């Protein structure tokens, strides 16, 4: 019902004022909904140790698994939470890594109501500074894009895994506009507004710009049946990053990919294998 009302509202506003419709669309886009954690997520989080990420005058909930091994930072996606990465975290911890994940701004237990991709990437930078040095960094979806932006801005890690990664913010926004029935003229007016929020040009949030600047060895994992971020995005991302490996799965979609035993094992293998083996496979 809420979606139907939004579609009617956006059509009406587009007739009255496309600028107003665009402002509302940006506000809705950057106001993530929060969902309860599944039982397996809660069980996984319980096996870690509670911690806090200090970011922008907020104490973001974090969880740490393991002890003194090489540190791996995990970053969840849009409308996600740190517990969604618990299965990957536990597997990496069992292999001797110290694993850290956190609830992003306006996600999970965060008190904020809105955030942006740029702010999310800044939280990744803060996490890398607080919990680093990092051996590896893993991101899912929106979080994968935030990871790549943070790497381009100077976060250091020996390797990175980007799961279900979008090619650009424009690709994601276009999907949102189609989903909510936002007419094209209102849709196009979203981008200048978002540039103001991000304090950077739109092209800085596209892998056309990000990818060539990434020197970190990257593994990309994407599912052929992903209905939110299509496989073509993953393919396009892989072409922009020198030496990147793309692993395609089938039938896991956008979220179950984080629970799949094969995906978890491939992430752990890539994160744990010796650097010499990485350079040989690149």
C-alpha positions as CSV (number, residue, x, y, z in Angstrom):
1,X,0.0,0.0,0.0
2,X,2.8,2.4,0.9
3,X,4.5,1.8,-2.5
4,X,1.2,2.4,-4.3
5,X,0.7,5.7,-2.5
6,X,4.3,6.8,-3.2
7,X,3.8,6.1,-7.0
8,X,0.6,8.2,-7.0
9,X,2.3,11.0,-5.0
10,X,5.3,11.2,-7.3
11,X,3.2,11.4,-10.4
12,X,1.1,14.2,-8.9
13,X,4.1,16.1,-7.7
14,X,5.8,15.7,-11.0
15,X,2.9,17.6,-12.6
16,X,2.9,20.3,-10.0
17,X,6.6,20.7,-9.4
18,X,9.3,18.3,-10.7
19,X,11.8,20.0,-8.4
20,X,9.7,19.2,-5.4
21,X,9.2,15.6,-6.5
22,X,13.0,15.3,-6.9
23,X,13.6,16.6,-3.4
24,X,11.1,14.2,-1.9
25,X,12.6,11.3,-3.9
26,X,16.1,12.1,-2.6
27,X,14.8,12.3,1.0
28,X,13.1,8.9,0.6
29,X,16.1,7.3,-1.2
30,X,18.4,8.3,1.6
31,X,16.1,7.2,4.5
32,X,16.8,3.5,4.9
33,X,14.2,1.3,6.5
34,X,15.3,-1.0,9.3
35,X,14.4,-4.7,9.5
36,X,14.8,-7.1,12.4
37,X,17.7,-9.6,12.4
38,X,17.1,-13.2,11.6
39,X,17.7,-15.8,14.3
40,X,21.0,-17.0,12.6
41,X,22.2,-13.4,12.6
42,X,21.5,-12.9,16.3
43,X,23.2,-16.2,17.1
44,X,26.3,-15.2,15.1
45,X,26.6,-11.8,16.7
46,X,26.3,-13.4,20.2
47,X,29.6,-15.2,19.4
48,X,31.5,-12.0,18.9
49,X,32.4,-9.2,21.4
50,X,30.5,-5.9,21.5
51,X,32.4,-2.8,20.6
52,X,31.7,0.7,19.3
53,X,32.8,2.7,16.3
54,X,33.2,6.4,17.1
55,X,31.9,8.3,14.0
56,X,30.5,11.8,13.6
57,X,29.6,12.2,17.3
58,X,27.7,8.9,17.3
59,X,28.7,5.6,18.8
60,X,27.9,3.0,16.1
61,X,27.4,-0.6,17.3
62,X,30.2,-2.9,16.3
63,X,31.1,-6.5,16.8
64,X,34.6,-8.1,16.9
65,X,35.3,-11.8,16.5
66,X,38.7,-13.4,17.1
67,X,41.8,-12.1,18.8
68,X,45.2,-11.1,17.5
69,X,45.1,-12.3,13.9
70,X,45.1,-10.1,10.7
71,X,42.1,-7.7,10.8
72,X,39.3,-8.0,8.3
73,X,36.7,-5.3,8.1
74,X,33.2,-6.2,6.9
75,X,30.7,-3.6,5.7
76,X,27.0,-4.3,5.2
77,X,24.7,-2.9,2.5
78,X,21.8,-0.5,2.2
79,X,19.0,-1.2,4.7
80,X,21.3,-3.9,6.2
81,X,23.0,-4.4,9.5
82,X,26.3,-5.8,10.8
83,X,24.7,-9.2,11.7
84,X,24.0,-10.0,8.1
85,X,27.8,-10.6,7.7
86,X,28.0,-12.9,10.7
87,X,28.4,-16.1,8.8
88,X,31.4,-14.7,6.8
89,X,32.8,-13.2,10.1
90,X,32.6,-16.5,11.9
91,X,34.3,-18.4,9.1
92,X,37.1,-15.9,8.9
93,X,37.5,-15.9,12.7
94,X,37.8,-19.7,12.7
95,X,40.7,-19.3,10.2
96,X,42.6,-17.1,12.6
97,X,41.5,-13.6,11.6
98,X,40.3,-10.8,13.8
99,X,37.0,-9.7,12.2
100,X,35.2,-6.4,12.7
101,X,31.8,-5.2,11.5
102,X,29.6,-2.3,12.4
103,X,26.2,-0.8,11.9
104,X,26.5,2.0,9.4
105,X,25.0,5.5,9.9
106,X,21.2,5.3,10.0
107,X,21.3,1.5,9.9
108,X,20.9,-1.1,12.6
109,X,21.0,0.4,16.0
110,X,22.1,3.8,14.8
111,X,20.0,6.7,16.0
112,X,20.3,8.6,12.7
113,X,17.4,8.6,10.2
114,X,19.2,9.5,7.0
115,X,22.7,9.0,5.5
116,X,24.4,9.1,2.1
117,X,26.8,6.9,0.2
118,X,29.6,9.4,0.8
119,X,28.9,9.5,4.6
120,X,28.8,5.7,4.6
121,X,32.3,5.6,3.0
122,X,33.5,8.1,5.6
123,X,32.3,5.7,8.3
124,X,34.3,3.0,6.6
125,X,37.4,5.3,6.7
126,X,36.8,5.8,10.4
127,X,36.5,2.1,11.1
128,X,39.7,1.4,9.2
129,X,41.5,4.0,11.3
130,X,40.1,2.8,14.6
131,X,40.3,-0.9,14.1
132,X,43.2,-1.1,11.6
133,X,45.7,-1.8,10.2
134,X,43.5,-3.9,7.8
135,X,44.6,-7.1,6.2
136,X,41.4,-7.2,4.1
137,X,38.0,-5.4,3.7
138,X,34.8,-7.0,2.5
139,X,31.7,-5.0,1.4
140,X,28.2,-6.0,0.3
141,X,26.1,-4.0,-2.2
142,X,25.9,-0.3,-1.1
143,X,28.6,-1.2,1.4
144,X,30.8,-2.6,-1.4
145,X,30.6,0.8,-3.2
146,X,31.4,2.6,0.1
147,X,34.4,0.3,0.5
148,X,35.7,1.1,-3.0
149,X,35.3,4.9,-2.4
150,X,37.1,4.6,0.9
151,X,40.0,2.6,-0.8
152,X,40.3,5.3,-3.4
153,X,40.4,7.9,-0.7
154,X,43.4,6.3,1.0
155,X,42.2,3.4,3.2
156,X,44.8,0.6,3.0
157,X,44.1,-3.1,2.8
158,X,46.0,-5.9,1.3
159,X,42.9,-7.2,-0.5
160,X,39.2,-6.4,-1.0
161,X,36.1,-8.4,-1.7
162,X,33.1,-6.6,-3.3
163,X,29.9,-8.6,-3.2
164,X,26.9,-7.6,-5.3
165,X,28.6,-4.3,-6.0
166,X,26.8,-1.6,-8.1
167,X,28.6,0.1,-10.9
168,X,27.5,3.6,-10.0
169,X,25.2,5.6,-7.8
170,X,23.3,6.5,-11.0
171,X,22.5,2.9,-11.7
172,X,21.1,2.4,-8.2
173,X,19.1,5.7,-8.3
174,X,17.7,4.7,-11.7
175,X,16.5,1.4,-10.3
176,X,14.9,3.3,-7.3
177,X,13.2,5.8,-9.6
178,X,11.7,3.0,-11.7
179,X,10.6,1.1,-8.6
180,X,8.7,4.1,-7.1
181,X,7.3,5.3,-10.5
182,X,9.2,8.6,-10.5
183,X,8.8,10.3,-13.9
184,X,12.0,10.9,-15.9
185,X,12.2,14.8,-15.5
186,X,11.9,14.5,-11.7
187,X,14.4,11.6,-11.7
188,X,17.0,13.6,-13.5
189,X,16.6,16.5,-11.1
190,X,17.7,14.2,-8.2
191,X,21.3,14.2,-9.3
192,X,22.2,17.8,-8.8
193,X,20.6,17.6,-5.3
194,X,22.6,14.6,-4.5
195,X,25.8,16.2,-5.6
196,X,25.1,19.0,-3.1
197,X,24.6,16.4,-0.4
198,X,27.7,14.4,-1.3
199,X,29.9,17.5,-1.8
200,X,31.5,15.9,-4.9
201,X,30.6,15.4,-8.6
202,X,28.4,12.5,-9.5
203,X,31.2,10.8,-11.6
204,X,33.3,10.4,-8.4
205,X,30.7,7.8,-7.3
206,X,31.1,5.7,-10.4
207,X,33.5,2.8,-11.0
208,X,34.4,4.5,-14.3
209,X,36.3,6.9,-12.0
210,X,36.9,4.7,-9.0
211,X,38.0,1.4,-10.6
212,X,41.1,2.6,-12.5
213,X,42.5,4.1,-9.2
214,X,42.2,0.9,-7.2
215,X,45.5,-0.9,-6.7
216,X,44.2,-3.3,-4.0
217,X,43.7,-6.9,-5.3
218,X,40.0,-7.4,-5.7
219,X,37.6,-10.3,-5.8
220,X,34.1,-9.6,-7.0
221,X,31.2,-12.0,-6.3
222,X,27.8,-11.4,-8.0
223,X,24.7,-13.5,-8.5
224,X,23.1,-13.9,-12.0
225,X,19.6,-13.7,-10.5
226,X,20.2,-10.5,-8.4
227,X,17.1,-8.4,-8.9
228,X,18.5,-5.3,-7.1
229,X,21.9,-5.0,-8.6
230,X,22.1,-6.9,-11.8
231,X,25.0,-9.0,-12.8
232,X,25.9,-6.6,-15.6
233,X,26.9,-4.1,-12.9
234,X,29.4,-6.6,-11.5
235,X,30.7,-7.3,-14.9
236,X,31.2,-3.6,-15.6
237,X,32.9,-3.1,-12.2
238,X,35.3,-6.0,-12.9
239,X,36.4,-4.4,-16.2
240,X,37.5,-1.2,-14.5
241,X,39.7,-2.8,-11.9
242,X,43.0,-4.1,-13.2
243,X,43.5,-7.8,-12.3
244,X,40.0,-8.1,-10.6
245,X,38.5,-11.6,-10.5
246,X,34.7,-12.0,-10.9
247,X,32.9,-15.0,-9.5
248,X,29.4,-15.5,-10.7
249,X,26.8,-17.5,-8.7
250,X,23.3,-18.5,-9.7
251,X,20.1,-18.7,-7.7
252,X,21.3,-16.8,-4.6
253,X,19.9,-13.4,-5.4
254,X,21.0,-10.3,-3.5
255,X,20.8,-11.4,0.1
256,X,21.2,-15.2,0.3
257,X,24.6,-14.8,-1.3
258,X,25.9,-13.7,2.2
259,X,24.8,-17.1,3.7
260,X,25.9,-19.5,1.0
261,X,28.6,-21.9,2.1
262,X,30.4,-21.7,-1.3
263,X,30.5,-17.9,-1.2
264,X,31.7,-17.9,2.4
265,X,34.4,-20.4,1.6
266,X,35.5,-18.4,-1.5
267,X,35.7,-15.2,0.5
268,X,37.8,-16.9,3.2
269,X,40.1,-18.5,0.6
270,X,40.8,-15.1,-1.1
271,X,41.3,-13.3,2.2
272,X,43.6,-16.0,3.7
273,X,45.7,-17.1,0.7
274,X,49.3,-15.8,0.6
275,X,50.1,-12.6,-1.2
276,X,52.4,-14.4,-3.6
277,X,49.5,-16.6,-4.7
278,X,47.3,-13.6,-5.2
279,X,49.9,-12.0,-7.5
280,X,50.3,-15.2,-9.5
281,X,46.5,-15.5,-10.1
282,X,46.1,-11.8,-11.0
